[in-house]
Amino acid sequence: MSFDGIFTYAMTAELKEKLESGRITKIYQPYKNELILTIRSGRTNHKLLISAHPSYARMHLTEESYDNPSEPPMFCMLLRKHLEGSIITQIHQIEMDRIIVFDVKARNEIGDVSYKQLIVEIMGRHSNIIFVDKEKQMILDSIKHVPMAQNRHRSLTPGQIYVLPPVQDKLNPLEATEETVQRKLDYIGGRLDKQLVNTFAGISPLFAKEAVFRAGLANRDTLPKSFMTLVEKIKALDLSPQIITDGNKEVFYLVDLEHIKGESKSFSTLSETLDRFYFGKASRDRVKQQANDLERFISNEIQKNEKKIVKLEKTLDDARDAEKFQLYGELLTANLYQISRGDTEVTVVNYYDENAGTITITLDPQRSPSSNAQRYFNKYQKAKNSLAIVQEQIEKAKSEIQYFEMLNQQVETASPKDIQEIREELMEEGYLRMKQKRKKLKPQKPVLETYTSSDGTEILVGKNNKQNDHLTNRVARRDDVWLHTKDIPGSHVVIRSDEPSEETIKEAATIAAYFSKARHSGSVPVDYTKVRHVKKPSGSKPGFVIYEQQQTVYVTPDEEMIIGLRK
């Protein structure tokens, strides 16, 4: 657990410096378990993200933008009523637990001063955000309700007295000394890192393993020194926030983790570190939950059309025998005198064969000789007619697969808002049943993602077909530069310039490659041309275009670059 009690201590200090004495001006609840507070402090507006997400619980200042629901949840409305306009008087941590308390001073409905607390508990799937009347210590509400039947120690429901989680009998590492560490550990008992975790509050396995690693040959002399060296760094807030990537695994922490061998990236604050670490992670998790049925539907449609093509190609192979049926009909007509009703086959000379070879033709014994010949002529005509139809159906099935593979890619890179637009598109195209709406809502314009190139040029991105159509056909100017991955499903990207620099084209191409099916590949081909050379064929599916006079540039998707270019 990277967000341990030590990390909470440092984050509390960072938030105190930035937010204490600040005024809460806006409160939003963009998702079920997350709040965004805008706090005016030091003549600057700060955005504070508080998340009780079961997998991504955290709290930090953020530069990310979040989509807010048209109707705020009840918890958000309650906080707005009591906290908007209030002053944060104090921010403090409870012992070394992952609990941060915001003391706020506000005025109630009749103008009297009232004191409230917003208590943030960062505890994995048990994380919560609790709003408390400070004087009565009574819970006014919480983002997750926990009844007594679910937790016998304490109930987190409105009207109950707020009770802290059970206290663990551990020592505060910030008050420890080398002698304390020497006395409390069993140096011949093994698993010294685990002993540290069990002895000191707020210590995660990451911190404990780092202390043991830095001790070298860990013993009663070296381990207390390395442990206290790390503790003194924390107390002095001598931090080096970073993200370390080891293979496919990423971890963040507030000090160097020498025991993890991997590539590290440093940041100036803990908030910047978390903003980068969780970039897209929580969003993709929400998308996964919202789009589970969509992913299954899209996958089923792809499989259905693949099976359809296999059957159609077999039909096509059968239809290609049309010439053989015509030959049989003509040979039977020329040899009617050799055939009698009741014959099951006849061997005749194939006069189309230069060597005058023979051929055996199967007959229906129930038919007359002339009826057998006519049967083959009918099969010839049917097979000939079906060739064009079957070929057309194969092309249609291939087009469907291409369309759903494009949707599949869009779901992979979508935000929750994008998912709703993809769902609406499938309803409009007749693939999903249109849901009954109580009232007809005014169609909303698709919101495009905006980036700024290193030389200040605006770059616009469509992340689903609705956005792609809107961007290419409505927003883009004729002489803007349009980009798309070559023969690979992906986003439409437009550079708002008729003569962009080579660097801007490369950066826009990198964005196009990142928001494509090839986002994890290297050297991705990206075509670019003027918008005037991009056409949408009449009757084509959403997002589909053809283009000409393109040039191609090869780029490798780079998430760091994408983050840096976000507006």
N, C-alpha and C positions, 0 to 999 in steps of 0.2 A: 504494500500500500504506500504509494509515493506521498499521498496527502495525509501524513501522519500528524501526531501531536506537535512534533518539532516544526513541520511545515506550517501547521496552523499558527504556531507562535510567531513565526516570521511573517506570515500573511497578515496576521492581526496588526503587527507593527507597520506593515506597508499600508494597510487600510486606515489605521489611525492617523498616519502622516498626511494622507490624501483627503480623508473624508471627515475626520472629527471636527465638529462645529459647523459642518456643512448642512445645507437645507435640502430636504427631499422634495423635488419639484414634480417628478412624474413617476408613476408606477405602472408597469405592464406585466402581464402573465402570458407570454407568447405560447407556452406549452404547459401541459398538465402539471409538471413538477418544477417549473422554473420561473423565476422572477427577474425582471430587469428594473433597477431603480436608477433614475437620473438624479444625481446629487450635485448641487451647486456649491462649490467650495474653492476658495482661493481664486475667485473670478473665472473659474473654469467649470464646465459641465463634465462630470464623470459618469460613466455608465457602469453600474455594478451588477454583475451576473451572480445570482444565487440559485444553485441547482440542487434539488433533492432527487435527481435522477438515480435510479437504483444501480446503474453501472457507471455513470459519469458525474457523481455528486462532487461539487466543488464550489468555490466562491472566489471571484477575482474581478478586477476591472477589465473591461473588454472594449475593443474597437469594432467588434463584429456587429452587423445589422441583423435584426430579427423581425420576422413578420408577426404582427399582432392580430389576434382574432377580432372580428367585427363587434362581437359582444364579449366583454371581459367576464371571466369566471367570478363566482361569488367571493372567493377569497381575495381576489384582486380588488373587487369593489369595496370590500371591507377595509383593506389596507389603504385604499385611496381616501376613503372617508376619514380615517383616523390619522394617517401619516403624511399625506400630501401637505406640504408647507411646514412640516415639523422640523426641528433641529436635532441633529445627532449629537448628544452631549458626551457620550463615551462609547468606545469600542473596546471590548476586553474578551479574553479567553478564559474559560472555566478550567482552572488547574492546568494540566497538560493534555486535556481531552480535546477532541476535534469538535469543540463547541465554541462558537463565537457569538457574543451578545452585543446587540446594538441598543443602547439606551437612548430613547428619544423623548423630547419635550414638545408637546403640542397643546392646542386649546380644544376643549370639547365643544358641544353644540351651543352651550350657554356662555362660552368665552372664558371659562376657567381653565387654568393650566392643568394639564394631565400628563402623566408619565407612563410611557409604554416601553415594552421591550420586544425586539424582533430577535428570536433565538434561532440560530442556524446550527443544526446537528449534522455533521458530515460523517455518516457511519454506514457506508455501502448501501445495501438495499433497505436499511432501516433509517436512512437519512430523512430529515424532516425540516420544515420551517414553521416555527410556532410563534404566534402573536399573543403577547401576554400583557395583562394589566399589571404594571410594576408594583403598585402599592398593595394590591390584593393577591398578587402572584397567581391570578386566575387566568386560565387559557381563554382567550376570546375566539380564536380559531387556529387551525393549522392546515398546511397544504395537503397533509395526509392525516386522516382520522385513524387513531389506533384505540379501539375500545378495550375495556378491561378484559374481555373474553380473549382478546388476542395477546395481551401483555399484562400478566398479573401484577407486575411491579408498579406500573403506572399507566394511566389512561390519558391519551392525548386527544381529547375531545372538548368542544366548547363548554365552559362552566366548571371544568375540573381544575384543581390546584396543580400548577406545574411542578413536577418532580423531576430532578435530574436523573440521568441513567445511573444504574448501580455503580458505586465507586470501587475501583480495583485497588487492592492493597499493594501499590507500587510506589517507588521513590521518584521524586522529581529530579530529573537529570540535571536541571539547571542549578540545583542546590547541592549537587554531589561534589565529591572531591576524589582525588586518586585513592585515598585511603578507603573511601566508601566502596569504590569499585573492587579494590583488593579484598576487602572483608566480605563482600556479598557474593562473590563468584567462587565456584568450585573448579579449580584449574585442572584437576585430574578427572573431572566428570564428563569432559567432552562437550561438544555443541555449545561453545562459548557465545556464539551469536544468539542462539535461542535463549541462553541464560540471561543475556543482556535485555532481550525483549521482555522476558518474564519478570525482570527485576525493576526496570525503569519505565515509568509512564511516558507515553507519547513516542516511544522508540519503535520504529518499524524494522522489519528484517533487512531492508535496504541500508538503513543507518547502522544497524548492528554488524552486518557483514562488512561494511566499509571500515568500521572501527577495527574489526578482527584482521582484515586484510592489511590495513596500514600498520598493524602491530608487527607484521612479519612473522617471526616465530612467537606466536601469542603465548604469553605467560603472565605471572602476577606482577612483573615489572613493566613489560612492554604494552600490554593491553590497557591498563588504566591510563597510561600516558596518551596513547592514540585516541582513546575514548574521550578524555577530557580536552584534548586538542580540538576535536570536532565540536564538543559542547561549547568551548570558549568562542569558537567561530560563530556559533548560533547566537550566543548571548551578546556578542559584539555586533551582530547582524553583518558579519563579514561573509557575505554570500556570493555564490557564483552559480546562479540559476542556469540550468541547461537541460537539453534533451539529448539522450544518448540512444543511438540506433545500433542494435546488435543483430544483424540479419534482418528478419522481419519483425523483430520485437523492438518497441520503443518504450523508454522510461524517462520520467522527468524527476528532477530533485533540485534541492537548493544548494548543494555543495558538489564538488567533483566526486564522481564515483569511480575510483581507480580500479575497483574489483570487477567492473564491467568493461570488457574490451570491445570497443566499437567507436563509431564516428559520433562526435559530440558537437552540438551547436549551442553557443552561449547566448544569453539574453540579459538585458539590463535590469529587468524586474521579474518578480514571480508571476505577476499578471500577464506580462508578455509571453512568458514561458507557457502558461496554461492556455492562453489564447491560441498559441501556435500548436500546442500538443493536441488540443481538442478540436482543431480546425476540421470541420466536416464529420468528425467521429460521431458526436451525439446526433447531428442532423441525419447522417446515414442510418443510425439506429432507429430514429423515428420514421424515416422513410421505409425501412425494412418492415416495421410494424404496420404502417399504413398501406404499403404496397404489396403485402404478402399475397393477397388474392389476385392483384394485377399481374405479378410475376408468374403466378401459377397459370393464369389465363393466357398470357402471352406465350409461355412455354408450351402449353397445350395446343395453341393455334399453330405454332411453328411445327410441332410434331405431326399434327393433323395434316398440314399441307405437304410435309415431307412424305408421309405415307400415301397421300393422294397422288403425288408425282410418281411414286413407284408403280402404283396401279395403272396410272394413265400411260406410263411408258411401256408397260406390258401390253396395254390395249393398242398402243402405237405400233409395237412390234407385230402384233397380230394384223393390224391394218396394212402394214407394209407387205403382207401376203396378197394384196389385192391383185397384182399382176398375175400371180399363180392361179387365182380363181378364174380370171378371164381366160387364161390359157386352157384350163380344164374345160370351161364351157365351150370354147371354140373346138377343141379336139373331140369332145363328145358329140357336138353337132355334126362334125365331119364323119363320125363313125357310128351314127345311130343304127345302122344296119347290123353292127356287130353286137348290139346290146339287147338284152331281153329283160322284161320285168322280172324281178326276183334276183337278178345278178347283184352281188355285193361289191364287185370290182371289175374293171376291164383294163387290159393292157393294150395300148395303141401306139402307133408310130408318132413321135413328136416331129412334125414336119417343119417346126421352127429350129430344130437342132441340125446343124450342118452335117453331123455324122449320122443323121437319121436314126437316132437312138429311140428306144421305147420308154414309155412312162406308164405307171400303173395308177389308175384313178379310182378312189373309193366311191361306191354308189349306194343310194338308198334303195333297198330291195322293194320297198312299198311304192316307189315312184316308177313312172314310165321312163323310157330312155330320154325323150324330149324334156320331161319334167326335171330329170337329173341335171341336164345341161342348163336349163333355166335357173335351177337352184344355185349353180355356181356363178351364173351371170348376176343373180341377185346379191350373192355374197360379195362379189366384186364391186358392185355399185355401192353397197352399204359400207364396205371397208374404205372405198375411195372417198365417200362423203364424210366418213368419220375422221379421216386424217387431219383435215383442216380444223375440225371442232376440237379434237383431242389436243392438237398442238396449241391451239388457243387456250385450252384449259390448263395445260402445263405452264404456259407463259404466265397465266393469271395466278397459278399457285406459287410460282417462283416470285412473282411480284408481291404476293401476300407474305411470303417468308422474308423478303427484303424489308418490307414495311414493319413486320413485327420484330425483326432483328434490330431495326432502327429504334423502335420503342423500347426494346430490352436495354439497349445502350443508354437511352435517355433516362430510364428508371435508375440505372446504376449511378448516374451523376446528378440525380434530381434532388431538389430540396422538397420539403413537404408541400409547399405551394405548387411546385412544378408537377407533383404527383396528381394533384387535384385537376390541373389542366389536362394532363394525359388521360385521366379518367373521363373528363368531359368530352375530349376528342373521340374516345372510343364509343361514347354514347351517341354523339352526333353522327359518327360513321356507321352506326347501327350494329356495332359489335356487342355492346353492353346495353341492357335495358335502361331506358331513361327513367330516372327516379322522379316520382311525383313531387312537385314543389308547391308549397302553400301559396306562394305568390311569385310572379315572374320577376326575377331580378334583372336589373339593367346589366347588360354584358360588360365585363371589366376588361380594360385594355391589358394585354400581357405586359408584365414588368420585365424588362431586359436587364441582365447583369452588365455593369459598366466597369471598364478597366481604363487605366491611363498608362500609355507607353512611357518609356524613359525620357522621351523628348516632349511629353505633354499632350500627345495626340489621343483623342478619345477612341476607345475600342468597345463595340457593343457585341453581346453574345446572346444567342437564343439557345435555351437548353431543352426545349421540346418543340414539337411541330407547330403548335400555336404561336410560340414565340418566334420560331424560325420564319414562318410565313409573314408575321407582323413586321419583323425586322427587315427581311429582304424585299417585301412587296409594298410596305407602307412607310417605314422609317428611313431606310437607306436612300441616299441621293444617287442619281444615275452615274456620277463619276466617282463615288466612293469605291473603295477596294473591298471586294467580297472574298472570303476564304472558306475552304472546306477540305477535310481530309480526302485524299484521292482514293476513290472506290472503297471507302471505309465509312460505316455509319458514324455520324457525328453532328456537332452543332454548326449552325451558320454563324460566321463571325464577320463583322463589318468594321473596317477602319474608316473613321469619319474624315477622310482626306483624299483628294484626287492624286496627290503626289507624295505618298508617305515615304519616309526614309527606309533604307534597307533594315535598320535596326528595328523600326516599328513593325515592318512586315514580318521579320523573324519572331518578334514577341507575339504578334497576333497569331502567327502560325503555331507557335507553342501553345497558345490558349486553345486553338482549334484542335490540336493534337491531344491536349489534356482532356477536353470534353468530347472525346471520341472513344470508339471501341478499342483504339490502340493506345490508351493512356498509359499502359504499363510496358509499352514497347519502346525500342530505340530507333532512331532514324526514320521517323514517320513522314511519308510524302503528303504535303499539303498544297492543293491548287489555289491560285489566287488570280482574280480577273476583275475588271470593272463591273459594277452592278448592272450596267446597261447590257452586258453580255450574258446575264443570268435570266432564264425564262422559266415560267411555270406552265407546263403543258396543260391544255384544257382537259378538265375531268380527272386530273391526276390527284393522288392522295395528298393530304396535308404534309407540308415539309419537303415535298419532292420537287426538284428543279433540274433543268439541264443548262449547261453553260459551255461557252467556247472562248477561244483566244486566251486560254489560261497559261500561266507559267507555274512551275512546281518548285517548291523549296522543301528541303528535308530538315526536320527538327526532332529533338528528343524532349518529350514532356517533362516539365520541371515544376514541381509543386511550389518550391521556394519562390521561383519567379512569379508564378501565378498569384501567390499571396502578396508579393511585393507590388504587383501592378493593380491590385484591387483598389477601387476608388473609395 
